[in-house]
């Protein structure tokens, strides 16, 4: 029997074993819980550090990441990724030039375009992954991922290939622990969102396509587009049961006409948002029992104010936070308290999270080690627990795609879910086990330089995405004993017993493929 098959048999024996639970959590268990929920799990030595500084102090530091210095090695890695430092206009200029060259039916131009698209995608993803794996600002990284999914854009749509890096850097990251209204406004005005949900094309009825063509905009922008207005209420704020009608979608879309961007503005002057009064519907509106007099851009700003402070929004955001940090079906009493905190602090995300982390529900033993990891959480936590130095992110990106969660690859505006129902299936478990097998044996070349640019990440067949270029590499194999020491009491007695009774070369893979490690 092949060793990967033997691993699969071992995991099947473990799959029914639940995570360790206790009526009263030990100091070590409390430390592991915050490392797993406020971040992407422990690295070697992390549990001891949290125990020494105190769990409460650790939580306060995570809520205030500006108090935690970044290691020089991380800043150097990020500085070596020029794409993620470039202003949106400069990056868009390169992308547009490459698009034009590719349209000339010149093979060299097409190759240059492919290389640019690949470079943008890989450096954007590398910045996210390097931070998630190496940054001490773990809660900030968790919240960047959380909010990106909440305000999702698809990196594979047209200009968004060039805009996603700026979107995460400029519209998500600065506000991840700030005020919800600021986050809402930043995403609403960013060209990545305006392009993704087509609001940049939305104009008042009667606005002539000839005017648009004269300004260099798409000729298809000849009428009202409701895509962003609908998702703004259904996904970003109120929720589908938030008390609005189709007429409210239409009226909000009218209020948001003229909210656009112009590629030339971005390229020449770095201006990422434009309110165009000539595109705007100047008539009065009736929206959610409000009479809205004509007011230009202020109509949309006022609508964002109203949506951000609505009790339905407070409840929706609170439910999603409790679902992410506590349980797939969070306790109603906790959601109520978080919603009240949201309203009384005017949407202060940091304050709401502080209330959540101080709640008895967060610390309840039946909520510890019970959340099923998303593919992103699973892969990042594996790299952290094994203390891997990630130089080449392509194997991780291939693995995420194989596991059904390509980074920046969710095509629908609702983003990726973080529930067990979304990710737990026999096929998903099998793929995770394959990844665990390859990673544990050193067959995932994370520490090797990437292949030369030009070869697409998708060229390798999916079934080989997380597999080796060769056989097991003893020098790169994961030390099972060190791994188990890092994970501590999060591994059950059943898992430890199975690992101890297995061949040495299987042990690290059994840990990473265990039900215990697939939960957090």
N, C-alpha and C positions, 0 to 999 in steps of 0.2 A: 504494500500500500504506500502511495506517495506521501511524503511528510505533510503536504498541504491537506491531503484527504484525511490523514490522521488528526490534524488540527480540527477540521470540521467536525469529525466524530466527537472530539473532546468538547467542543463548544455546544453541540447538541445535548450532551450530558449536563451541561451547566445552565442551559437556557431557562430552566424553571426556577433557578435559585434567585431569590430576591436580594436586594441590597441590605446591608447591615442596618438595623434599626434598634433604637433604644429609647426607653422612656425619658431618660435624661442624657443629653449628649455630653460626651467627655470634651475636655479642652481641645484635644486633637481633632475630634469629629466636628466641633464648631469651626475650627480653622479650615479643615477640608471643605466644609459646607460653603464658607464664604469664598474660598478659592475656586470652587466649582461653579458657583452660581454668579458671583460678581465678576468672574473671569473665565478663562479657558482651562482651568485646572492647574494643579501644582507642577512646578519644576522641582528638580532635586533641591532640597533644603528649604523650600518655601513654607512648608508646614511649620517647621521649627521657628522660622522668622516671624510668622504670624502669631504663634504661641508666645514668643518672647515679647513682641510689641503689644499684644493684646488684641483680641478680635474687634472690639469696639473702636480702638484707635486705627486699626487697619481699614475698617469701613469708612471712617471719617476721611482718611487719606485718599481712599478711592473716590469718594464723593468730591474731593478737591484735588484733582490730579496735578494742578499747577504747583502743588507743594512737593511733588515727587520728581526729582531730576531724572532726565532720560540718560541712559548710559551712552558714553561717547561712541561705542561700537554701533549702536542703533542709529544715531544721528548720521554717522558716516555712511551706513548702508543706505539711508534715505537720501542723503546728498548725492549718492551715486546713481540716483534714478531721476534724470533731468526732466523726463516727461511730467512727473507729478509736481514739479516745481514751476512749470511753464504757465504763464497766464493763458486763460482760455482762448483769447484772441490769437496768440501766437500759434497755439496748437491747431486751432481751426484753420489758420492760414496754411499751415503745412498740409493739413488734410484736404482742403479744397484744391490746393495745387496738385496734390497727388491724384485726386479725383479727375481733374482736367487732363493730366498726363495719361491716365488710364483710358480715358475716352478717345484718345487719339489712335486707338487700336495698335499701339506700339507695345510690343511684349516687354520691353525694358520698363516702360511706364507702368504697366500692370504689375510687374514684379516689385517696383518701388512702392506702389500703393499697398500691396500685400505686406511688404516688410514694415511699412509705417503702421498699418493697422495692427499687425502683430506686436510691434514694439510698444505701441500705446496700451494695448490690452495687457501685455505681460508686465510692464512697469507699473501700471495702475494696480494690478492684482498683487504684484510683489510688495508694493508699499503697504497694502492692507494686510497681507499675510505676515510680513516681517514684523509689523506692529503687533498683530494679534499674538504672535508666538513670543516675541522678545520684549515688548514694552511692559514696564511696571505699571502703566496706566491701564490696567486690565478692565476695569469697569467702563472707562471711556471707550475702549475698543468694542466691548460688548454693546454699548449704546449706539455706537456708529453703525454696527451691523443691524441692530434693532430698528433704528430710524431709517436706514437705507431701505429695508424691506417695507416699512410703513409708507414711505414716500418713494416707492420703487420706480426706477426708470430702466429700460432695457438697453444695454450697451450695444446690441446688434442692430439698432434701428438708425440708419442714415447718419446724420451729423452727431448723434449721441455717441458714436464710436469715439469721437474726438472730445466729447464734452463730459463724459462720466467722471474722469479724474478731477476736473474742476468742480463738478457737482458735489462729490463727496468731500473734497477739501474745503470748498467755500460755502456750501449750503447746508451740509450735514454736520461735519466735525465741529465747527466752532460753537454749535448750539446744542450738542448732544446732551449736555447736562445743564442747559440754560432754561430760558422761558419758551414754552411751547409756541406762543404767538410769534416770537422771533424766528423760530425754526419753520413755522408754517409760511411766514412771509418770504424767507430766504428760498425755500423750495418753489414757492409760487412764481417767483421772479427769475429763477435761474433758467437759462436757455435750454438746459437738458430737459427740464420738466415741460417748459413751453413747447419744445419740439416733440417730446414723447407723446403728450396728450393733445397735440395739435392746436393749442390755444394761440400759438403764434400766427395761425392762419385765420383765426376767428375775427370776423369783421361785421360791422353793422349792415343790416339788409340794405341793398342798393349801392353799396360801395363798389365802384367799378373795377373790374379786373384790369382794365387798361392802366389805372393809377398804380395798381400793384406791380404790373409789369414794368412800368416806368421806374419804380423804386427798386426793381430787382427782386421782388418777392414772387412767390409761386403764383401762377395764374389760377390755380385751383382755389385760392383764398378768396372766394366770392360770396361767402355767407357766414351765418352763425355756426359755430362748432361747439357742441355741448360736452365733449369728452372730459375736459378738465373740470368743468363745473360739476358734473355728475360725480366724478371720483373724489373731488374735493369734499363733497358732503358725505358720500357713501363710505369712502375708505379713509380719508385723511382726518375727518372730524366727527360728524354726527353719528355715522353708522346707518345701515340700511333701515333700521327702525327708529331713526332719529327725528321723525316728525316733519317730513317734507314731502312734497308732491312733484310730479313731473313739471308742472308749471313753475315751481321754484327752481328746478334745474335750468329751465329756459331763461328765466329772469336773471338768475345768477350769471349765466353765460353772457347775457346782454351787458351786465355790469362789468364783466371782465373783457369785453371787446376792447381792442387797442392795447392790451397787455401783450407785448410781443418782443422780439429782438430782431436785429438786422445783422446778418453776417458781416457786412462791410463795416458797420459800427464797431463790431468786436475786433475785426482785423486791423482797422486803422486807428481806433482810439481806445480799445479795450472796454468799451461800454457793453455790458452783457444784458441790460434791460432797457427797453424803450416803451414809454406810453405814447401812443400815436392818437391824438385827439380826432384825426380825420377818420380813423378806423372805428372809433368808439360810437356806440349807440347813444345818441344824445337825448333820447326820450326818457320819461319817467318810468319807473318800474314798480311792480307790486311783488314783494318777495317775503315769504313767510310772515304774512300779516303786517308787513312794514310797507309804507309808501316811501319810495326812494326817489327823491328829486334828482334831476340831472346834476352830476357833480364831477364828471370826468374820472380821473384815476382814484379820487377819494371814495367813489362808490365801491370799488373793489377792496380798498384798504379797510373801509368800514365793515364790509361783509366779512373779511378775515377777522376783524376784531370781534364781531358777533359770534362767528363760528368758534373761535378759540375760547370764548368764555361761556359757551352754552353748556348746561348741565349734561346734555347727551354726549357732548365731546369729552367732558371730564370723566364720565362713566366709561366710555369706550376706551380711552387711553388707559384708564386705571385697570380695566379688565385685561387689556393686552399686557400691561406691565406685570400684573399678578399672574397671568398665564405664563409668561416667560420665566419669572423668577420663583414662582411657588408651585403651581400645579396646572395641568392642562384644563382642569375645571376648578378654577380658583374659588375659595369660599366667598359667598356673597357679602358677608359682613366686612371682610377685608376690602373688597372692591368699593363698598360704600364709604369706608373710612378714607381710602385713597382718593376717591372722587371729591369728597369734602375737602381734603387737603389741597387738591388741585385747584378747586374753586377759591378757597380762602387765601391761597398764595398766588393767584392770578397765573396759574399754569407753570409754577416753578418746578421743573423736572427734578432737580436736585432735592428739593424739599419732599416731593412725593416719594422718591426713592428712599430717602431717610426714614420716612414713616413706614414704608414697606419693610425695610431691613430691620426695623425695631419691633416689628409685629410678632405676636406669638405664632401666627400662622406660618411665617417664614421659617421659624425655628422648630415647628412641630415635627416630631420624629417621623410621622407618616408622609412628610413632604421632603425628607432628606434622601438623596440618592434615588429619586423616583422619576425624574424627568428624563425622557429618552433624548439623547443627543441628536441634533440635526447632523447631516454629513459634514457641514462646515465645523461645527463644534467638535465632532468626533476626530476629524483629521488634525485640526489645530491642537486639540488637547493631547493627541498621541505624540505630536512633534514636541510639545512642551514636556510631557511626562518622560519622554526618552531623552530629553536634553539634546535635541538634534540641532546642528548648525545648518540652517537652510540657505544654501547659496543658489540653488536651481529650483525655482518654484514650478516649473513645468510639470513634474510628476504629481504635485499636489493639485494643480489645475486639472490635469487629466483625470485624477481620481475623483475630484468633485464632480466633474462632468459625468463620469461613469456612475457615480452614486446618485445622479439626478439633480444635482444642485450646482450647476456651473456658476462660478462667481460672476456677478453682474449679468447673469443670463436668464433671469426670470422674465418671460415675455409679457406677462399679464400685470396690471398695475397693483394687484393685491400683494405682490411680493411672496417670498417663501414663508411657509408656516413653520412653527416651532413645536408642533404637537407630535405625540407618538403616532397617532393615526396617519399623519402625513408621511411618515418615514419608516415605520416598522412593517416589514414584509419579509417572507422567506428569501426572495431574491436580494433584497437590500442587505439582509444578514450575510448571505453568501458573499456578496461583493465586499462587505466590510471585512469579512474573514480573509478574503484574498489579499486585501490591502494590508491587514495585520500581519499576515504570513510574509509578504514581500518586505514590509518595513522592518520587521523583527530580524530578518536574515540579512539585512543590508542590501537588498536588491532594489530599493527605491533610491535612485542616485541624487539625493537632495544636496549632498556636499560636493558633487561634481559640477563643473561649469556646464552651462546649458549648451545645446547644439547651436551652430551658427544660425543667425537670423535668416529667415527666408523659408525655413521649414515650418509649416503650420503645426500648431499644437494638435490639430485634429488629424494629422496624417497617420499617426500610429493607430492601429485598430483598437476599438474600445476594450476588447477583451484583454489587451496587453497594456492597458493604461497604467496599471499599478504594478506591473510585473518587471522582472529583471531584464537587463540587457545580457546578463550571464547568469551563473549560478550564485548561490549564497556567498556573501563576502564576509568572512570571519572578522576582518578588521572593522567593518562598518556595522556588524551585528549589535543588537541592543542587549545590554547586560540585564538579564531577568531579575537578578537579586536587587540591583540598584533600582530598577523600575518598581518592583514590589515595595521597596522601602519608601520610595517617593509617594506612592499611592496609599500607603498605610492602611488605616482601618476602613477605607472605602472598598477594599477587597474582602469579600465574605470568607468565612472558614471553608466553605465548599470550594470556592475558587482556589484558595491557597492549597487545599488538599489535592485537588486535581493537578495543579501545576507542579506540586512537589513530587507527585507520582508519575510525572511525564518525563520523556527524554529531555536532556538539557537544551537541545537545539529547538525544542518546541515551546519552551516555557515562556519566553517573552511574547511569542505570538499568541499563546493561550491567554495571557493577561490582557493584551490589547484586543483580543477577540472575545473576551468574556462578557457576559451580560452586565456584570458590575461596571466595567469600563464603558459600556455603551450608554450607561445612565450617569446622571450627575445630580 
